[in-house]
Structures are given as structure tokens and as C-alpha cells.
Amino acid sequence: MSTEQQAPNPEWVTIIESILDQIRPALAEHAGDAKLLKIDGNKVFLELHGSCSGCPMSAMTFGVMVDEMIKEKIPEVEEVVYE
């Protein structure tokens, strides 16, 4: 069994960055931002920045919205993790 990590699917990266670009204006209104950290298998790891980081409401509303948007465009994604 290999321990090498596979490179993320570039199509997935493009789709996820496009989704984040769509929601960034709303996050910016609250002095926040979001970043794609990595894709590991069928898991997507995102990070919230600024005032959105650690805010339970932003994680909940942002999480639900972004999870749905990502899973709609990439049905193979099993989980979106916020770090």
C-alpha cells in the first residue's frame, strides 16, 4: 500500500474555487474570507478567515450553503471539512 498522496483533481479545484468566488462578496461584508486548503480523496478541506473564523453562525450558514453547492457540482464529494 502506497503512502503517496495523489494530486487533487484539477477540475474539482476549479469548481470549488468558482464556488468560493461566488460567496466571497458575502463573506467580505463581514470581514471574512474562505480558502481551499486541500482535497484528500473525496473530502474537501476549507478554512474560514477573518471575522468568519470561529464564528458559529458563519460556520453553520456558510457550511450548509457551500456544502450543498459543492456536492451539487461534484457528487463524488463525501464530506466538506472546515479547519
Secondary structure, DSSP 4 states (H G I P E B T S, - for coil): ---PPPPPPHHHHHHHHHHHHHHHHHHHTTTEEEEEEEEETTEEEEEEEETTTT-HHHHHHHHHHHHHHHHHH-TT--EEEE-
